[in-house]
Structures are given as C-alpha cells and as structure tokens.
C-alpha cells in the first residue's frame, strides 16, 4: 500500500480547488502550502503503525483474557456476567454515535486539523454529555427492558465513559492521523493496569458487576490524560458555525451507520437478556467474548490504521483495491486458524480455561466463531467504504442487516436458546449481508476477484487444518496434553498450507489483475 502523500494542498490555489472538489474538504481545513512539511514515506508509516498496533492489541487482549479467566473462575458467576454484558452493550451502542461522527474528520480530512479541532471538541463533548444525561435518566427502564433491573446503577457508572470518550476524540484522533501507535500502546498499557487493578480489587471485595464499571471509568480517565499529554495543545474548545455545519454534514451519516453497525453486533444481547434471562445471557456473553478474541486481537489492530490508510488511497482505485485485498488477506490469514481451533475444540477449551460451570457457553461457540470471521471482513469493508465516501450505501447495508437480524434472533432464541441465536447470526451474516457488502465494494471499485484472491488460501488452509484437528481429537481425546498436541499440529499444518500466498501478503501485485 505504499503511496506518496497526495499532492493536494501543496501547490497553492489550483491544488486547493482540486482538494475541495474531489475530497469535499472545506477551505478552512486546507493547510498553508508554505507551512506544510514534506511527510515521510506513507507506506513506512502504515507498516510501523500496524506493527505497534498489533503488539499493543495482542498484549492488552492477553491481559484482558487473563483477567476474565480469574473473574469467571473465582469471583463472578453467570448472573453477574450477564449484568456486565448488558452494561457493556449499552455503552458500546452509545459510543458508536456519541460524538456525532465528527471525530473522524480529524483523521479523514486533508490539511491542518488544528484549524477545526476546537469545533470538533466542542461538538463531541456537548453531544456526549447530552447522551449521558439521557442514559442516566432512562437507565432503570433500559435495565428492565433487558431483563435485569439491578443493572441500572452499573449502567449509570459505566456510561460515564461516554463523556470521557467525547473529550478524547480530538487528541486521540491526532494520534491516529499520525499513525502514532507506539504512543497509543503506552496509553493503553496505563489504562489496562489501572482499570484491571480497580476491577479485581472491587470484585474480590464483593462489588460484583459494579467492579467492571468503576474499573472502566478509572481506565478511560487515564487514557484521556495520556492522549492529552501525547498530543499537547489539542484539548482546546472553540466554535465556528461554518465548521460545525460542515462537520455535521460529514459526521452524522457516519454516526448513523456506526450506530446501526453496533446495533447489529449487540442486538443479540438485548434479545437473549429479554427472552432467556441474565443467567443465559451470562453464558452467551462469555461465548461471544471468546469468539471475539481473534476479532479483537487481529481486526482491532488493523482497524486502528486501516481507515487512515484507505483514506490516503481513495484517489487511486487500483491502489485502493490492492490495498484492501492485501489487508483482507492478512486479516483472514491470521484469523482463520484461531477460529478453527476455538470452534472445533470449544467444549474442552471452555472447561479447561473457565471451569465446568461455564460449559453451556461452549454450545454456542462454534457458530460464533464463524460469525467472527464474517465480522472481520465486514468491518474492513466498512472502513474502506467510509474512506471512499460511500456513507449512504453503508447506512442502507447496516439498516438491512439490523432489520433482518432482530426477528431472526427472536424466533431462534425462543426455539433453540443461545445456540439458536448464534445460528441466526451466521444465517443473516452469510446469507444476506456478505453478498450485499460485496455489491457495495463493487460499487466502490473493488471487485469480487480482489476479495476471492484474499480469501482463497486461508479458506483452503483452514479446511485442511479442521480435518487434521478432527482426526487427531478422535485419536487422542480431550486431555490437556492431547489438546496441546492437537492444536500445535493443526497450526503447523495450517502454516504449511497457507505458505503459497506469502508473496501476495507481502504486497506483490499480479500484472493481469484489474479492479473488477
């Protein structure tokens, strides 16, 4: 995805006009040419940021995994986990649109973001505060609707993170824009240490699900302070009506699409909580968290740089298609073996790691691992389509997904419990949404051949790996040593099977490949 920084806003008024016409960037966002320094290699910055982001995500997620194991085995039961799942779901939905989408302008727009950053900060802080006030008022009703009236207090505390997130949009956006993932790793490390320490201390003191809420607020406060220190001078309020109108025109459609996307991911929590109760929700929440390991470890690392990277490539359809295909190939190559392992060995792995009381969660896990693969592809496609300005199309896709998903999940929950909910997720994602996303990518200039090229070798290697694991499990059983041998051999077979794709993953572009 190497590409020189685009020449917009580099050659005076003619380039300025081109930027406004092609990228729709307001005149007040254009950098003065005499003060715009020559940037380093774009490809080098992306690769460095991706490495730091992957290291950061792996370390943090392993730490979160260990914390979750301690809490699930020794402190919190399924009911408390269900209450936490409700609060986390509401928080994620609110965070999808609390700042009205204007924070992405810091990353997306060309020119000097410091010219409009104060207006962004004011909009994001005011809107986030209003969202929190509304949630504080509605918390008892929301908790009752989700089947856990006792969750209202946890909701009110945990969702303070909405206000903190609104304040952090601008300094965090500057770090993302500059691919400063090394600094982000330091900030996230402080967040993890403080939030985990508070959560564990309060959980062992008997605070239950409230321990998660207090830990989250402490950690996010530390992140806000860290972002401000890493991007000095960015936490400055201001107001410009013209900037505000342009930012809202840019951000509100993105916020709507993001809220729909989070609704898709979290509709199952609402359905399970309201129809099956908080204990079953606890089992389902644990299974969903496990299925999210590969998504969070690999996809989250990529998404910290993918939007900024796709935005820089948006002016070149061939470069964008190649960049998307390569990114998808890397994500699938890294995620497929984890999904195969967790899907096939779900029962014994859950029992060994979390204990036998959590075995009902394992029944839903194989289907949720398949959903995890679909989520990775859809999330990357989402970032790419946002970068090329297909916001209305995204809203249509996400709206269709949510509208189809909710009735399917309700029927499935009544008939097959949490297993039916996970099956319904996969049915809608694979049977309806994936084809629609492929169509949307085609409209954005990325044809089916690019997607097929990215997924072919991981799919083949995953099938071979699955066959080997099933054979070894039948022969060796489910003891801990047998699981170690089975997993190690399966990963080795996958690695050998996927090796022929290494030149593509390194960035080789076949001469006969077009964007169709």
C-alpha positions as CSV (number, residue, x, y, z in Angstrom):
1,X,0.0,0.0,0.0
2,X,3.0,2.3,-0.5
3,X,1.9,5.6,-1.9
4,X,3.3,9.0,-1.7
5,X,1.3,11.5,0.3
6,X,-1.2,13.1,-2.1
7,X,-0.2,16.4,-3.6
8,X,-3.4,18.2,-2.5
9,X,-2.8,21.5,-0.7
10,X,0.8,21.5,-1.9
11,X,0.8,23.9,-4.8
12,X,-1.3,26.9,-4.0
13,X,-4.8,27.8,-5.1
14,X,-5.1,25.4,-8.0
15,X,-4.4,22.4,-5.8
16,X,-6.7,23.9,-3.1
17,X,-9.6,23.9,-5.6
18,X,-8.9,20.4,-6.6
19,X,-9.0,19.2,-3.0
20,X,-12.3,20.9,-2.4
21,X,-13.8,19.4,-5.5
22,X,-12.5,15.9,-5.2
23,X,-12.3,15.4,-1.4
24,X,-15.0,17.9,-0.4
25,X,-12.8,19.5,2.2
26,X,-13.8,23.0,3.4
27,X,-11.5,25.8,2.6
28,X,-10.8,26.4,6.3
29,X,-9.3,22.8,6.5
30,X,-6.7,23.4,3.8
31,X,-3.1,23.7,5.0
32,X,-1.0,26.6,4.0
33,X,1.5,25.3,1.4
34,X,4.4,27.1,2.9
35,X,3.9,25.6,6.3
36,X,3.1,22.0,5.2
37,X,6.2,19.9,5.7
38,X,7.1,17.0,3.4
39,X,5.9,13.8,5.1
40,X,7.9,10.6,5.4
41,X,7.1,7.5,3.4
42,X,3.4,6.8,3.8
43,X,3.9,3.0,3.4
44,X,6.6,3.0,6.1
45,X,4.4,4.9,8.5
46,X,1.5,2.5,7.9
47,X,3.7,-0.6,8.4
48,X,5.3,0.8,11.6
49,X,1.8,1.8,12.9
50,X,0.4,-1.6,12.1
51,X,3.3,-3.4,13.9
52,X,2.8,-1.2,17.0
53,X,-1.0,-1.6,16.9
54,X,-0.7,-5.4,16.6
55,X,1.7,-5.6,19.5
56,X,-0.5,-3.3,21.6
57,X,-3.7,-5.3,20.8
58,X,-2.1,-8.7,21.5
59,X,-0.6,-7.6,24.8
60,X,-3.8,-5.9,26.0
61,X,-6.1,-8.7,24.9
62,X,-4.0,-11.3,26.6
63,X,-4.1,-9.3,29.7
64,X,-7.9,-8.9,29.4
65,X,-8.2,-12.6,28.8
66,X,-6.3,-13.5,31.9
67,X,-8.4,-11.1,34.0
68,X,-11.6,-12.5,32.6
69,X,-10.5,-16.1,33.5
70,X,-9.7,-15.0,37.1
71,X,-13.1,-13.3,37.5
72,X,-15.1,-16.1,35.8
73,X,-13.4,-18.9,37.8
74,X,-13.1,-17.4,41.2
75,X,-15.4,-14.4,41.7
76,X,-18.3,-13.8,39.3
77,X,-21.0,-16.2,38.2
78,X,-23.1,-16.2,35.0
79,X,-25.7,-13.8,36.5
80,X,-23.1,-11.1,37.4
81,X,-21.5,-11.6,34.0
82,X,-24.9,-11.1,32.4
83,X,-25.4,-7.8,34.2
84,X,-21.9,-6.7,33.0
85,X,-22.8,-7.8,29.4
86,X,-25.9,-5.5,29.5
87,X,-23.9,-2.5,30.6
88,X,-21.2,-3.1,28.1
89,X,-23.7,-3.5,25.3
90,X,-25.4,-0.2,26.1
91,X,-22.0,1.5,26.4
92,X,-20.8,0.3,23.0
93,X,-24.0,1.4,21.3
94,X,-23.8,4.9,22.8
95,X,-20.1,5.1,21.9
96,X,-20.9,4.4,18.3
97,X,-22.6,7.8,17.9
98,X,-22.0,9.9,21.0
99,X,-19.7,12.4,19.1
100,X,-22.0,12.5,16.0
101,X,-19.2,11.1,13.9
102,X,-17.3,14.4,13.7
103,X,-14.2,13.0,15.4
104,X,-13.4,11.1,12.2
105,X,-12.8,14.4,10.4
106,X,-9.5,14.7,12.4
107,X,-8.3,11.5,10.6
108,X,-10.1,11.8,7.3
109,X,-9.8,15.4,6.1
110,X,-6.7,16.8,4.4
111,X,-5.0,19.9,5.5
112,X,-4.3,21.1,9.0
113,X,-6.8,19.6,11.5
114,X,-5.8,22.2,14.2
115,X,-7.9,24.7,12.3
116,X,-11.2,22.9,13.0
117,X,-10.2,20.7,16.0
118,X,-11.7,23.1,18.6
119,X,-15.1,23.0,17.0
120,X,-14.8,19.2,16.8
121,X,-14.0,19.0,20.5
122,X,-17.0,21.3,21.4
123,X,-19.4,19.2,19.3
124,X,-18.2,15.9,20.6
125,X,-18.2,16.9,24.2
126,X,-21.6,18.6,24.2
127,X,-23.2,15.7,22.3
128,X,-21.6,13.1,24.5
129,X,-22.7,14.9,27.7
130,X,-26.3,15.1,26.4
131,X,-26.2,11.3,25.5
132,X,-25.1,10.5,29.1
133,X,-27.8,12.7,30.6
134,X,-30.4,10.8,28.6
135,X,-29.0,7.5,29.5
136,X,-28.8,8.4,33.2
137,X,-32.5,9.3,33.1
138,X,-33.5,6.2,31.2
139,X,-31.2,3.7,32.9
140,X,-33.9,2.0,35.0
141,X,-36.2,1.5,32.0
142,X,-33.4,0.2,29.9
143,X,-32.3,-2.3,32.5
144,X,-35.8,-3.6,33.0
145,X,-36.3,-4.0,29.2
146,X,-33.1,-6.1,29.1
147,X,-34.3,-8.4,31.8
148,X,-32.0,-7.1,34.7
149,X,-33.5,-4.2,36.7
150,X,-30.5,-4.3,39.0
151,X,-28.2,-3.3,36.2
152,X,-29.3,0.4,36.2
153,X,-26.6,1.5,38.7
154,X,-23.9,-0.2,36.7
155,X,-25.2,1.5,33.6
156,X,-25.1,4.9,35.1
157,X,-21.5,4.5,36.3
158,X,-20.1,2.7,33.3
159,X,-21.6,5.1,30.8
160,X,-19.6,7.9,32.3
161,X,-17.1,6.6,29.7
162,X,-19.3,8.2,27.0
163,X,-18.4,11.7,28.3
164,X,-14.7,10.7,28.6
165,X,-14.7,9.4,25.1
166,X,-16.2,12.7,23.8
167,X,-13.3,14.6,25.4
168,X,-10.7,12.2,24.0
169,X,-11.9,12.4,20.4
170,X,-9.6,15.2,19.3
171,X,-6.3,14.2,21.0
172,X,-6.9,10.5,20.1
173,X,-7.8,11.5,16.5
174,X,-4.4,13.3,16.2
175,X,-2.6,10.2,17.3
176,X,-4.5,8.0,14.8
177,X,-3.9,10.5,12.0
178,X,-0.2,10.5,12.6
179,X,-0.1,6.7,13.0
180,X,1.4,7.2,16.5
181,X,0.6,3.7,17.7
182,X,3.7,3.5,19.8
183,X,2.3,6.3,22.0
184,X,-1.1,4.6,21.9
185,X,0.4,1.4,23.3
186,X,1.8,3.3,26.3
187,X,-1.5,4.9,26.9
188,X,-3.4,1.7,26.6
189,X,-1.0,0.0,29.0
190,X,-1.6,2.6,31.7
191,X,-5.4,2.2,31.1
192,X,-5.1,-1.6,31.4
193,X,-3.1,-1.6,34.6
194,X,-5.3,0.9,36.4
195,X,-8.7,-0.5,35.2
196,X,-7.7,-4.1,35.8
197,X,-6.4,-3.3,39.3
198,X,-9.6,-1.5,40.3
199,X,-11.8,-4.2,38.8
200,X,-10.0,-7.0,40.5
201,X,-9.9,-5.2,43.9
202,X,-13.6,-4.4,43.9
203,X,-14.6,-7.8,42.5
204,X,-12.8,-9.6,45.3
205,X,-14.4,-7.1,47.8
206,X,-17.8,-8.3,46.6
207,X,-18.9,-5.4,44.3
208,X,-20.0,-7.8,41.6
209,X,-20.7,-6.2,38.1
210,X,-20.1,-2.7,39.5
211,X,-16.4,-3.5,39.7
212,X,-16.3,-3.6,35.9
213,X,-18.0,-0.2,35.7
214,X,-15.6,1.5,38.2
215,X,-12.6,0.0,36.5
216,X,-13.7,1.2,33.1
217,X,-14.2,4.8,34.3
218,X,-10.7,4.9,36.0
219,X,-9.0,3.4,32.9
220,X,-10.7,5.7,30.5
221,X,-9.8,8.7,32.6
222,X,-6.2,7.7,32.5
223,X,-6.5,7.3,28.7
224,X,-7.9,10.8,28.3
225,X,-5.0,12.2,30.3
226,X,-2.5,10.2,28.3
227,X,-3.9,11.3,24.9
228,X,-3.7,14.9,26.0
229,X,-0.1,14.5,27.1
230,X,0.8,12.7,23.8
231,X,-0.9,15.3,21.7
232,X,-0.4,18.6,23.5
233,X,-2.5,21.6,22.7
234,X,-5.3,19.6,21.2
235,X,-7.8,19.8,24.1
236,X,-8.9,23.3,23.3
237,X,-12.6,24.2,22.9
238,X,-13.8,26.6,20.2
239,X,-16.7,27.3,17.9
240,X,-17.1,28.2,14.3
241,X,-20.7,27.9,12.8
242,X,-19.4,27.2,9.3
243,X,-17.1,24.5,10.5
244,X,-19.8,23.0,12.7
245,X,-22.3,22.7,9.8
246,X,-19.6,21.1,7.5
247,X,-18.6,18.7,10.3
248,X,-22.2,17.6,11.0
249,X,-22.8,17.0,7.3
250,X,-19.7,14.8,7.3
251,X,-20.2,13.1,10.6
252,X,-23.9,12.4,11.2
253,X,-24.3,9.9,8.3
254,X,-21.2,8.1,9.7
255,X,-22.6,8.1,13.2
256,X,-25.8,6.7,11.9
257,X,-24.0,3.9,10.1
258,X,-21.8,3.2,13.1
259,X,-24.8,3.0,15.4
260,X,-26.5,0.6,13.1
261,X,-23.3,-1.5,13.0
262,X,-23.1,-1.6,16.8
263,X,-26.8,-2.4,16.9
264,X,-26.1,-5.4,14.7
265,X,-23.3,-6.7,16.9
266,X,-25.3,-6.1,20.2
267,X,-28.9,-6.9,19.2
268,X,-28.3,-10.5,20.4
269,X,-27.6,-9.3,24.0
270,X,-30.9,-7.5,24.1
271,X,-32.7,-10.5,22.7
272,X,-31.1,-13.0,25.0
273,X,-31.5,-10.8,28.1
274,X,-35.1,-10.1,27.5
275,X,-36.2,-13.6,26.4
276,X,-33.9,-16.0,28.2
277,X,-32.8,-14.1,31.4
278,X,-29.5,-12.9,32.8
279,X,-28.0,-16.4,33.5
280,X,-28.3,-17.5,29.9
281,X,-27.1,-14.0,28.9
282,X,-24.0,-14.6,31.1
283,X,-23.3,-17.9,29.2
284,X,-23.9,-16.2,25.9
285,X,-21.8,-13.1,26.8
286,X,-18.8,-15.4,27.7
287,X,-19.1,-17.3,24.4
288,X,-19.4,-14.1,22.5
289,X,-16.3,-12.7,24.3
290,X,-14.3,-15.8,23.4
291,X,-15.4,-15.6,19.8
292,X,-14.2,-12.0,19.7
293,X,-10.6,-12.9,20.6
294,X,-9.4,-13.2,17.0
295,X,-11.6,-10.3,16.0
296,X,-10.2,-8.0,18.7
297,X,-6.6,-9.2,18.5
298,X,-6.2,-9.0,14.8
299,X,-9.0,-6.9,13.4
300,X,-8.8,-4.2,16.0
301,X,-5.1,-3.8,15.4
302,X,-5.7,-3.4,11.7
303,X,-8.7,-1.0,12.1
304,X,-6.5,1.4,14.1
305,X,-4.6,2.1,10.8
306,X,-7.0,0.9,8.1
307,X,-9.3,3.9,7.9
308,X,-6.4,6.4,7.7
309,X,-4.6,4.2,5.2
310,X,-7.7,3.7,2.9
311,X,-8.4,7.4,3.1
312,X,-4.9,8.1,1.6
313,X,-5.5,5.6,-1.2
314,X,-9.1,6.7,-2.0
315,X,-7.9,8.8,-5.0
316,X,-6.5,5.7,-6.8
317,X,-9.0,2.9,-7.5
318,X,-6.3,0.4,-8.4
319,X,-4.2,1.2,-5.3
320,X,-7.2,1.1,-3.1
321,X,-8.4,-2.3,-4.4
322,X,-4.9,-3.7,-4.0
323,X,-4.6,-2.3,-0.5
324,X,-8.0,-3.6,0.6
325,X,-7.3,-7.1,-0.9
326,X,-3.9,-7.3,0.8
327,X,-5.3,-6.1,4.1
328,X,-8.2,-8.6,3.9
329,X,-5.7,-11.4,3.1
330,X,-3.5,-10.6,6.1
331,X,-6.5,-10.5,8.4
332,X,-8.0,-13.7,7.1
333,X,-4.7,-15.5,7.2
334,X,-4.2,-14.5,10.8
335,X,-7.7,-15.1,12.0
336,X,-8.8,-18.4,10.3
337,X,-6.6,-20.7,12.4
338,X,-7.8,-19.2,15.7
339,X,-11.4,-19.5,14.6
340,X,-10.9,-23.2,13.6
341,X,-9.2,-24.0,16.9
342,X,-11.8,-22.3,19.1
343,X,-14.7,-23.6,17.0
344,X,-13.7,-27.3,16.9
345,X,-12.3,-27.5,20.5
346,X,-14.9,-25.3,22.1
347,X,-16.1,-27.7,24.8
348,X,-12.8,-28.9,26.2
349,X,-11.2,-25.4,26.0
350,X,-14.0,-23.7,27.9
351,X,-13.9,-26.4,30.6
352,X,-10.1,-26.2,31.0
353,X,-9.9,-22.4,31.0
354,X,-13.1,-21.3,32.7
355,X,-14.4,-24.4,34.6
356,X,-17.2,-26.8,34.1
357,X,-19.9,-24.3,35.3
358,X,-19.4,-22.4,32.0
359,X,-19.8,-25.4,29.7
360,X,-23.2,-24.2,28.4
361,X,-21.3,-21.4,26.7
362,X,-19.4,-23.8,24.6
363,X,-22.5,-24.9,22.7
364,X,-22.9,-21.5,21.0
365,X,-19.2,-21.0,20.4
366,X,-18.6,-22.8,17.0
367,X,-21.3,-20.7,15.3
368,X,-20.0,-17.5,16.9
369,X,-16.5,-18.3,15.6
370,X,-18.0,-18.4,12.1
371,X,-19.7,-15.1,12.8
372,X,-16.3,-13.7,14.0
373,X,-14.8,-14.4,10.5
374,X,-17.7,-12.6,8.8
375,X,-17.4,-9.7,11.2
376,X,-13.7,-9.2,10.3
377,X,-14.5,-9.0,6.6
378,X,-17.5,-6.7,7.1
379,X,-15.6,-4.4,9.4
380,X,-12.7,-4.0,7.0
381,X,-15.2,-3.4,4.1
382,X,-17.0,-0.8,6.3
383,X,-13.7,1.2,6.8
384,X,-13.0,1.1,3.1
385,X,-16.4,2.2,2.1
386,X,-16.3,5.1,4.6
387,X,-12.9,6.1,3.2
388,X,-14.2,6.3,-0.3
389,X,-17.3,8.3,0.8
390,X,-20.0,5.6,0.4
391,X,-21.7,6.7,3.6
392,X,-25.3,6.4,2.3
393,X,-24.7,3.0,0.9
394,X,-23.3,1.9,4.3
395,X,-26.3,3.1,6.1
396,X,-28.5,1.1,3.8
397,X,-26.4,-2.0,4.3
398,X,-26.3,-1.7,8.1
399,X,-30.0,-0.9,8.3
400,X,-30.8,-4.0,6.2
401,X,-28.6,-6.1,8.4
402,X,-30.3,-5.0,11.6
403,X,-33.8,-5.2,10.2
404,X,-33.3,-8.8,9.1
405,X,-31.4,-9.8,12.2
406,X,-33.7,-8.9,15.0
407,X,-36.7,-11.1,14.0
408,X,-34.4,-14.0,13.2
409,X,-32.8,-13.8,16.6
410,X,-36.1,-13.5,18.5
411,X,-37.5,-16.6,16.8
412,X,-34.2,-18.5,17.2
413,X,-34.0,-17.6,20.9
414,X,-37.4,-19.0,21.6
415,X,-36.8,-22.2,19.8
416,X,-33.1,-23.1,20.4
417,X,-31.9,-20.8,23.1
418,X,-28.4,-19.3,22.9
419,X,-27.4,-21.8,20.2
420,X,-30.2,-20.7,18.0
421,X,-29.2,-17.0,18.5
422,X,-25.7,-17.8,17.3
423,X,-27.0,-19.8,14.4
424,X,-29.3,-16.9,13.4
425,X,-26.4,-14.5,13.4
426,X,-24.5,-16.7,11.0
427,X,-27.5,-17.2,8.8
428,X,-28.1,-13.5,8.3
429,X,-24.4,-12.5,8.0
430,X,-23.5,-15.2,5.4
431,X,-26.8,-15.5,3.5
432,X,-27.7,-11.8,3.3
433,X,-25.2,-9.3,4.5
434,X,-22.0,-10.7,2.9
435,X,-23.4,-10.6,-0.6
436,X,-24.7,-7.0,-0.1
437,X,-21.2,-5.9,1.2
438,X,-19.7,-7.5,-1.9
439,X,-22.0,-5.5,-4.1
440,X,-21.2,-2.3,-2.1
441,X,-17.5,-2.9,-2.6
442,X,-18.0,-3.4,-6.3
443,X,-19.7,0.0,-6.4
444,X,-16.7,1.4,-4.6
445,X,-14.3,-0.1,-7.2
446,X,-13.3,-3.3,-5.5
447,X,-14.5,-6.3,-7.5
448,X,-15.1,-9.9,-6.4
449,X,-11.7,-11.1,-7.8
450,X,-9.9,-9.0,-5.2
451,X,-11.9,-10.5,-2.4
452,X,-11.6,-14.0,-3.7
453,X,-7.8,-13.6,-4.1
454,X,-7.5,-12.5,-0.4
455,X,-9.7,-15.4,1.0
456,X,-8.8,-18.4,-1.2
457,X,-5.6,-19.6,0.5
458,X,-6.8,-19.0,4.1
459,X,-10.0,-20.9,3.3
460,X,-8.2,-23.8,1.8
461,X,-5.7,-24.0,4.7
462,X,-8.4,-23.7,7.3
463,X,-10.3,-26.6,5.8
464,X,-7.1,-28.8,5.9
465,X,-6.5,-27.7,9.5
466,X,-10.0,-28.6,10.5
467,X,-9.8,-32.1,9.0
468,X,-6.5,-32.7,10.8
469,X,-7.8,-31.5,14.2
470,X,-10.9,-33.6,14.0
471,X,-8.8,-36.7,13.2
472,X,-6.4,-36.0,16.0
473,X,-9.1,-35.3,18.5
474,X,-10.8,-38.6,17.7
475,X,-7.5,-40.4,18.2
476,X,-6.1,-38.5,21.2
477,X,-9.1,-37.3,23.2
478,X,-9.6,-34.1,25.1
479,X,-7.0,-34.2,27.9
480,X,-4.8,-31.1,28.3
481,X,-1.7,-32.7,26.8
482,X,-3.8,-34.0,23.9
483,X,-5.3,-30.5,23.3
484,X,-1.8,-29.1,23.2
485,X,-0.6,-31.6,20.7
486,X,-3.7,-31.3,18.5
487,X,-3.5,-27.5,18.5
488,X,0.2,-27.4,17.7
489,X,-0.1,-29.9,14.8
490,X,-3.1,-28.1,13.5
491,X,-1.3,-24.8,13.5
492,X,1.7,-26.3,11.8
493,X,-0.5,-27.8,9.0
494,X,-2.2,-24.5,8.5
495,X,1.1,-22.7,8.2
496,X,2.4,-25.0,5.6
497,X,-0.9,-24.9,3.7
498,X,-1.0,-21.1,3.5
499,X,2.6,-20.6,2.6
500,X,2.0,-20.2,-1.2
501,X,0.2,-16.9,-0.5
502,X,3.1,-15.3,1.1
503,X,4.2,-13.2,-1.9
504,X,0.7,-11.8,-2.2
505,X,0.6,-10.9,1.5
506,X,3.9,-9.1,1.1
507,X,2.4,-6.9,-1.5
508,X,3.0,-8.5,-4.9
509,X,0.5,-7.2,-7.5
510,X,-0.1,-9.5,-10.5
511,X,0.1,-7.6,-13.8
512,X,-3.1,-9.0,-15.1
513,X,-5.2,-8.0,-12.1
514,X,-7.8,-5.3,-12.6
515,X,-10.4,-3.8,-10.2
516,X,-13.4,-5.7,-11.5
